[in-house]
């Protein structure tokens, strides 16, 4: 599909409306999960719960000599 063709583009405002709907659903789901947690455990989620999750480790870069394959050997 050629997205450069105006016939295939979404109507003006449709992308923004789709993103807004997705954000509203996400917020609604978080509210439902928080209510479920409060009913089950008697506590709510707080910012500290998110801060205690360790950040993902950055990817380790390979040394240049190991990242490059050696040239093929003659037969």
N, C-alpha and C positions, 0 to 999 in steps of 0.2 A: 504494500500500500504506500502510495506516495503522499506523505504528510504535507508536502509543499503545495499540493493541490488544494485550493480553498474548499472544494466539495467535500473533502475528508476531514476538515478541521471542525472542532466542536464550536457550537454557537458562542458568541461573546458572553462571558460571564459563567458559562457552564463549567469551566475548569475551576474557577473560584468557588462556585456553589458546591462542586464535588469535594473540594478540599475542606470547605467549611463543614459539610456533612460528616466527613471522616473525623474531623476534630471533635465535633459534637458527640459522635458515637463513642469515641475514645474516652472523653470526659464522663459520659454516662456509664461506661463500663467500669471506670475507676471508682465512681460513686457506688455502684453496685458491689464491687469487690470490697470497698471500705466498709460498707454496711454489713456484708457477710462476715468480715473479719471481726467487727464489733459485736455481732450477735454470737459468734463462736467463741471468741477469746475475751471479750470485754475491753479490748483496746483498739485504738485507731492507728492508721499509718501516720508517721510523722516524718519530717525531713531527715531526721537522723537514720531512719531505716534505709533510706536511699544512699546516704553517705557511707554507711557501713559496708556496702557492696564494693568489693575491690574492683578497681578499673582494669580493663583488659591490658595485658602486657603488649608493648609495641612489637611488631614483627622484627625478628632478628635478620639482619642483612647478611648474606653470605660474603665471604671474602672474595675479591675479584678473581683470584686464581682458581677457586673452586666453582665459581659461577659460570665460567667459560669452558666449553668443551675443548679438548685438545684437537689439533688438526688431524685429519685422517692420515693413516700410515699407508705408504705405497705398497702394492702387492708384490 
